[in-house]
Amino acid sequence: MTKKTGEHFDIAIVGGGPSGYAAAMRALDFGKRVVVIEKNHLGGAGAINGALSSKTWWALSREAATLRAGLERYGLPAYTPSMADVRIEVDRAMAERLDLMQAQMSALMQGGYGHLLSYRQGQARVLAPGRIELTSTEGPSLIVADNIILATGSRPRHLPGILVDETHILSSDGIEHLQEFPASLVIVGAGVIGCEYATIFSGFGRTRVFLIDKGERILPSEDANVVAEVEHNLEANDVHIHRNSRLVSMRVEDGGVRYELEFVDGERRSFLVEKALVAIGRVAATEGLWAEDVDIETGANGIVASSTATNVPGIYAVGDLTADIALVNVGELEGRHAVEQICGAQPDPLIYENISTIMFLHPEVAGVGINETRAAELGIPY
């Protein structure tokens, strides 16, 4: 099918999540003609199946745990919200955020920035520097841009040999579409994502949670005293931590999930739970993003970029798509930085040493810069 004649833009942004949206807003500051291309929903993983939604789950879980403890203290009947109640509140929070972004985008396009800002929904594929094929419900079309910013984010990482069917064995995307609280849940991965979901589900008091940890302690990159407090609170909330264990196999069996662990002493044990969550991090969403002869350099953790610039002139990469820190605030910073470079504004260098972080656990854990564990590894006095 013949492609429609290509529209020309100063900057084309592939991905409408936090980093892509921030880049678009910064491009308007410079008076650039910009198009945002998004295949699903404006907002990306920052609002859908990501930062906002999981943190809303966490807030509701914390409230439920507080309410349950208060009722128990006064000998009153326990109360736990239904999954339907929880999903209504989570959906409401996400809808509010998405509506705000869409309203702002519409207001800008219909107002004084209509000649600069455009939005397209569909699947984008970079054919060459400055040329993007867009496949939408209206058919294929060509977009021409002086510069391209890739901001397609990430997807859950999968384990070889384990089929994530999003019904019994779930990813961090699928877990938020549950219709009922499972009676039992095993979580593969004791990093930030796994521990946050262990906190969430144990807080609601409806699910027996098991957490698989290949080491002696969860959150291996965090300080020992912080980890001890988080572990204590998880276990006090009936979370069982499989320490020093290796996942041997996991399969759907009798409507549940059977998993086998091997411990450091060589013992193997088998367990049956209702659901499983594979939470071993996320990987850059680069599948089908560019043609084979577009030689963008990638590494184990995503696109290799220097101050957001890829090895291909005129193509930039920002947010979770790159091999640096995957945080919403970092992605937004990178999106703005890329635009400033394109516009010749000579932005300050991107420095990743003093990034602020937060983990939504019990209690919340926040920090700026390196912690004691990392300082000790680097031989830095602290």
Buried (B, 14 or more C-beta within 10 A) or exposed (E): EEBEEBBEBBBBBBBBBBBBBBBBBBBBEBEBBBBBBBBEBBBBBBBBBBBBBBBBBBBBBBBBBEBBEEEEEEEEEEEBBEBEEBBEBBEEBBEEBBEEBBEEBEEBBEEEBEEBBBBBBBBBBBBBBBBBBBBBEEEBBBBEBBBBBBBBBBBBBBBEEBEBEEEBBBBBBBBBEBEEBBEBBBBBBBBBBBBBBBBBBBBBBBBBBBBBBBEEBBBEEBBEEBBEBBBEBBEEBEBBBBBBBEBEEBBBEEEBBBBBBBEEEEEEEEBEBBBBBBBBBBBBBBEEBBEEEBEBEBEEBBBBBEEBBBEBEBBBBBBBBBBBEBBBBBBBBBBBBBBBBBBEBEBEEBEEEEBEBEBBBBEEBEBEEBBBBBBEEEEEEE
